Amino acid sequence: MTSLSVETLAADAVEPITSAGNAQLGIAVLAGIAVIVLLITKFKMHAFLALTIGSLALGSFAGAAPAKTIASFTAGLGSTVAGVGVLIALGAILGKLLADSGGADQIVDTILARTSTRAMPWAMVLIASIIGLPLFFEVGIVLLIPVVLLVAKRGNYSLMRIGIPALAGLSVMHGLIPPHPGPLVAIDALDANLGVTLALGVVVAIPTVILAGPVFSRYAARWVDIKAPEKMIPQRPSEDLERRPGFGATLATILLPVVLMLIKALVDIVVDDPEQGLQKVTDVIGSPLIALLAAVIVGMFTLGRAAGFTKARLSTTVEKSLAPIAGVLLIVGAGGGFKQTLIDAGVGQMILDFSEDWSIPALLLGWLIAVAIRLATGSATVATISAAGLVAPLAADMSTSHAALLVLAVGAGSLFFSHVNDAGFWLVKEYFGMDVGQTVKTWSVMETIISVVSLIFILLLSLVL
């Protein structure tokens, strides 16, 4: 397990945009985060604007010249969008094809038709994990909640017994498994190997989702025993379709990018020769962009055409998938801008200076920083992006496996205790018809379990690898 080292940062150090001391920088960081939180929670400002203003406030409080602060923010925004913008767009297209074609319904119906009452919570974890692979968390919730409500009503289950496993599956995928935006940005910032991170992420995700999903749902159902609210049970999204894609074809399409990335990782490990022809090929087809692009192209046939979509409807589906992600791209980009402002102000060095005598392992530090930003901003993606930027110098001398574990530690910290400043908190509350207290006892506790359990397994893996 790699521990903190001031020398590590010095190797990659850049000239900070301010000469402020650690005390002033610390105040500036707290003030910048406070501005973001206040604007989002009190004034209901869009997260993109809040992050932009918060970054400028951070620079001002740190005593940096406005021009340098603006340059840092725009550079961070540009590099972040350049790194993950296309991937986010491709993920959105695949998710829209999955929903509109009825492929998601096909997976759900097939699994539930073969599931016993006792196994239903486990089936919900499986469904959510599969569907959650290519989808953003919010999209996954919107897609899965109707299914959760229908299953709970049809089987007369406690809503929490069915809902918590589904939410756990989505949340774990969102925080730990690429190609979700947070993990992808962290992999890029820490220069980690995507395939290795994906493989280790799956190893951590499986026991984590079991404990936070089916196991915890037993207790959540006792604490909050509610039925599915009638007003929230909508019409199934694909009942107007004449036919739906097959279960096997749908599953293969969703898993295609993951399989391509894993093949690349395995070849990198076994061959380990960049000049070898096989590795050259897998380096291309296993890159996130090509893997997701391949899934989208295949999905147009296995999902869209299989559902009877015309060329015009396929084009419309793609067009409709891109409009809603404009806000996501801007928020992710602004998060990257805020992260770069933090780095250029010298906050990374400040944190290492403060923690030099603590002997905190780097993995634990990454987790703690992500937890702090998550609690302050309410955004798992912003927490991942910012924390990854701050601990990036620590990854310089790490092995491939430990750099991947650092990505996962940051992702795990970004899921800690979702509360009132998180959009996901309100989505769950409204869809499940709960009050704030019930949502905290179920959703917020589940998120905390995911974060802590993931960290435990990550630390255990670091002792073995």
N, C-alpha and C positions, 0 to 999 in steps of 0.2 A: 504494500500500500504506500503510495507516494505521499510524503508530507510536505509542508510548506517550505519554501526556500526563497529568500530574497534574491539570491544569485540567479534563480530561474527567471524572475521578472527582468532583472537587469539585462539579460541576454537579448530580450526583445523590446527593451524600453524605447519609447519615443519621447520627443520633446513635448512636455505637457503644455496645454494652452494657457495655464495659469501658474503663478509661483506661490499660490496660497499654501499655508501650512496644513497639517493634518486636521487640526481643530476646525479651521475655517472650511476645509473640504467636507468634513463630517457634517457640519451644520448645513452646508450647501446641498449635500445629498438628501438629508432629511427634509430640507425646505423644498427641494425639487419634487420629491415624492409626495410631500404634503400638498403641494399645488396640484399635482395630477389627481390625487385622491379627492381633494376638495372640489375640483372642477367636475369630476365624473359623478361624485355622489351628491354633492350639495346643489350644483348648478346644472346637473344632467347633461353636461357637455359631451359631445362625441369624443371617443377615446383618441382619435387621430389629432384633433385640435388640442385636447388636454396634454397629450404627450409632447406635441410641438411646443406649447407654451411652457410646460414643465421643463423641457430641455433648455429653453432660453432662460428660464428662471434659475436653473441649476448653474448655468454659466455665469449669470450675473452675480449670484450669491458667492460663487467661487472667485470672483474678481477677474474673470477672463474678458478679453475684448469682445464686444458683440460680433464683430466680423469673424473671429476665430470660432466662437460658439456656433454661429450659423454654418460655417464651413464644416465643422465636425458633425453637426446634425445632418446636413444634406449629404455628406459623404457616407455616413452610416446608413441613412435611408436608401441611397442609391445602391450601395453594395448589397444590402439585405434584399431589396426587391429584385436585383439582378440575380442573386443566388437562388431565390426560392419562388419568384413570381410566376415563372412558367410552370413550375411543379404544382403550385396552388391552382393555377388555371386548369391544368390537365386533371387534377384530382376532382375539381368541381364538375368538369364535363363527365367524367366517369361516374360520379355520384348521381348526376342528373339522369344519365342513361339508365342507371340501375333503378332509380325510382320510377321514371316515366314508363319504362318498358314492362314493369311488373316483375322484374327480376328479384327485387327485394321481397315482394310478396311470395314469390315462388319458393325462395329459400325458407322463409318463415313457415309457410303452410306445410312444406315437405317435412321439416324437422318436427313441428308440433303434431303432425298426424302420426308420428312414430314415437311419441314421447308419453310416458306414463305420468300420473299425477305427481308422484314423488320426485321424478326427474325433471319436472317442469322448470324449477329455478336454474338447473344446470343447462337446460336447453336455451333459456333466455340469455345466459352468459355466452353460449356458443353462437347464437344468432347475432348478438350485439358485437361480439368480437370479430365475426366474419364481415358483417356489414360495416363495422367501424373502421376496417382497414383503409378503404379509400376515401372515407367521408370525414369532413370536419365535425367536431363534437356537436355543434349546434345543429348541423344538418342531420346528424345521426339521431339526435333527440327528436327532432320533428318527424323523422321517418319512423322511428321505433315506438314512440309513445302511443300512437294509435293502436299498434299491435299489442303493446303491453296492456293497455286498457281493455281491449277486446278479449285478450286471453284471461285477464283477471275476472272480467264479467262472465265470460262463457264457462269458466271452471269454478266460479264462486271462490276465488282465491283472495287473500289479503293483498291489497295493491302493493304493499312493500315487499311481500314475499316474491313477487314477480318483477316488480320495478327495480329494486335495488340491484339484483344481478345484472339486469340489462344496462343500467347506468354504470355499474362497475366495469363491465366489458368495454363500453364506449370510452370511459374516462382513462382506463389503463392504456388503450390503444392511442388515445390522444396525447398522453404524456410521455409514453416510453417508446412507441414504435414508429419509425419513419415509414411512409412518406408524409406524416403529419408535419405542419409547418414548424412547430417548436423544436422537435428533435432534429429536423433537417438543418435548421439554422444553427443549433448547438453543434451538430457534426461539422458544419462548415467553419464555425468560429474556433472550434478546438482542433480542427484538422484531423478528425477521427475517421476511421475506416467505416463506411456506411454498412457494409455487409457484416462486419464483426459486431457493430452496434446493434444491428437488426437481430442477429442470432442471440446475443446476450440479452437483448431486450425481451425476446420471446421466453428465454429461460427465467428471467425475473418476473415476467408478466403472468405466467401460468399459475404459480402458487399465490401470487398477490391477488389475482382476480378471484381465485377460489375463496380465499379468506374474506375479502372485502365484499364478495357477491353472495353466493349461496349460504355461506356460514354466517356472515353478519346479518343477512336478511331475516334469519330466524329471530334475532333479538329486535331488529327494527320493526318487524311485524307485531311484536308484543308492545313496544313502546308507542307505536302509531298504528293502530288497527283501523284502517279506513278502506272503503270500497271505491271502485273506480267511479269518478263523478260522471253522471249521465251526460251532462252538457258538453263534456270534453271528448266524447267518443264520436269521431267523425266518420264519414263514409270512407270505405277503403279507397286508396288513391288510384287503383288501376282497374276498377270494375268496368270501365268503358272499353277496355281492350277486348278484341275478339279472341286473341290467344296470347300466351306468355312464353318467354324463353324457358328452356328446360333447366332443371336444377343443376345438372352436371355442367352445362355450358356456362351458366351464370356463375357458379362457384369457381370454375376454371378461369373465367375472365377476371374476377375480383382478385384471385390469388396470383395471376400471371406476373404482375410487377414484383411481388414479394419473392416468387420463385426465381425470377431473373436476377434479382439482387443477391439472393442466397447462392445461386450458381457462381456468380462473380466472386463472392467471398470465398467459396470453397476452392475455386481455381487459384485465387490469389494465395491461399494457404498451401495448397498441394504443389502447384507449379512454381510459384515465386520467381518468375523470370519474365520481366516486362517485355523482353524481346521475342518471347515465344509466341507463335501464331495463335494458339488457343487462348492464351491470356489476353492478347490484343483484341480478339473477338469478344470475349466475355467482359472486358473492360468497357466496351462500347454498349453491348446489349444489356449489361447490368448496371449501367449508369442510371440514376433516378429519372432523368429526362426521357431517355430512350425506353426504359421499362414502362413508365407511365404512358408514354405516347403509344407504345405497342398495345397496351391494355385498352386505350381509348379506341384505336383503330379496329382492334379485334372486337371490342364491345359494340361498335356500330353494326357489326354483322350478327354476333352471337346474342346481343340484347335488342338493339334497335330493329334490324331487319327481321329477326325472329319474332318480334311482337307485331310485325306488319307495318312498320314505319316506312313511309315513302322517303325519297331523298329530301323532299322539302321539309318533312316533319323532323328528320334527323338534323337538318340545318337549323331549324327552329329550336330544337332541344339544346343544341350546342350554344346557340345565341343566348337563350334564356339562362343557361348555366353560368355564363360569364358575368352578367350584370350584377348579381348579388355579391360577388366576391370583390367588387371594387373597394368596399369598406374594409374587408378583411386584409386586402393587400396594403391599403393605406395604414391600417393599424399596425400590421406587422412591420411595414417600412418605418413608421414613426417610432416603433419600439426599438428597431435597429438604430435609428438616429439618436434616441435617448441613451442607448447602450454605448454608442460611439462617443457621445458627449461625456459620459461617465469615465470612459477609458482615457480619453484625451485630456481630461481634467486631472488625471493622476490618481483616480480613486482606487484603481487596482493596487498601486504601490502603497497607498494609505492603508488598505485592508491588510496587505501583507506586513506592513510595519506594525500595525496593531496586534496582529495575530502571530508575530514571529516567536513570541515567548509562550504561546498557548500550546504549541505542539499538536495542533489540530490536523488530522489527515486531510489531504486535499479533497477527497470525496465527501467528507463530512462538511467541509467548508463550503463546497459548491452547493450542497443541499441546503445548508443554513441560509446562504445568501438568497437562493431561490425562494425559500420559505418567507423570508423577510419581504421580498419584493411582491410575492404573491399576496401576502396578507395586506400589503399597502395598496396595491393597484387592482387586485381582483382578477387579473388576467394571467392565466397559465402561460400563454405564449409570450407575453411581455416579460414575465418572470424568467422564463427559459432563456430568451434572447439576452436580457440584461445580465443575468448571472453567468451565462456562458462567456460573455465578453469580459467580465471581470476576472474569471478564473482561467481564461485562455492561456496566460503565460505559464501556468502550472502544468499545462499539458505538453509543453515543449519537449521535455525530457522523459515523458512517460512512454511506456510500452504501448503497443497497439491495443491490447486488451484493456489496460488501465485508462487510456484516453476514452475508449468506448464506455467504460464504467463511469467515468466522470460525466459524460453526456447523460447517462441514465440517472446519475445522482442529481444532476440539475433538473432533469425532467421530473423526477420523483418529488423534489422539493417544490416544484411549480404547481403541484396538485394539492398542497396542504390546505386544509380547512377553508373551503369555499364559503364565503358569507355574503353580506348584503351588497358588497361592491362588485360582485361577480354576476354577469348576465346569466350564466348557467344556473345560479341559485334561484333566480326569479322564474326562469323557464320551467324548472322542476316544480317549484312551488305552485305555479299557475296550472300547469298541466295535471298535476296530481291533486289539486284542490286542497292543499295544506296551508296552514298559517305559518308565520315565520318560525315560531318555536318548534313546530313539527318538522319543518324543513331542516333546521339546524340539527335536530336529534337523529335525522336519517341521512340526508344528503351530505351535510357538512361533516358528520362523523365518518361516513363512508369514504369521503375524499381524504380525510386525515389518516384513516387506516391504510388506504392505498399508498400514501406518501411514506408513512413510517415503515410499513412492511416491505415496500420496495427497497428502501434504504438498508434495512437489515439484510436482505438477500444480496444486495449490491456489495455491502461490506464483507459478507461471507465469501462471495465470489472473488473479491480482491485478495483474500488470504490464500485462495487456491491457485489462481491464475498467475 
